[in-house]
Amino acid sequence: MKKVKVNFLGFPGWHLECSAMSVKYLGKKLDIHCGGIDHIPVHHTNEIAQCEAIFKNKWVNYWLHGAFVTVDGGKMSKSLGNFYTLNILKDNNYDPLDFRYLTLGTHYRTPLNFTFEALDNAKNSFNHLKDKILEIKDNLESKGKSRIKTYQNNFLKAINDDLNLPKALAVMWDVIKDSKLGNKEKYSLILDFDKVFGLGLKDVERGKLNKDLKELIKKRENARKAKDWKLADKIRDELKKKGVIIEDTEEGIKWKVL
């Protein structure tokens, strides 16, 4: 095969670099190209000009430009002290998937305002989702597959609507709440949908307490019996940081490991 040498002309720097790398690894025509909205007026405009001038064809079929992430309603920057990484969130006892669940609730073309209150709400909703999945897995009865196709179509319709993940997430919750749908069918749909969400839902299992956690729960119960409510609350908060949620019920203490 005869080799063709291609010389790219246009703005120097990273505009040219991206065009060259895209063509080398992905080809002369792309179906989907992603990026931030700040790339529209300059960077992507130059990529289009360079590639279409060389190859004489439409270079990209669909452009998916994501809106900015703001923090407490303002710009995120190191100078403002509001720049967060996943490691920072992990150090504050958040799972990276808690943040992923937060992002699923906002369409990618809509600005996402990050606050720890919003992250807490997302974490609670995600934990509620995992609780529901555990309940479903406890009894995987079947009620037939007649309703499966409807939900599959609704989910696909949401995804094909410009990757409307909030709408697709709502479809999954509709599946969970549908009393006419068997748990076996629910679980199958949830795992199928999670191929898009990437929430690791197939790995949801009931947690186990180690020796140290059992001792803390026992210590808290002794504090409650002694009516030392301050110590009991302190231990409950400590357990929560370690991923153990304590519930005081009429039947006694209930716990779950997140």
Summary of the structure (lengths in Angstrom):
residues: 258
radius of gyration: 24.8
end to end distance: 57.7
largest distance: 86.2
contacts: 666
relative contact order: 0.07
helix: 55%
strand: 13%
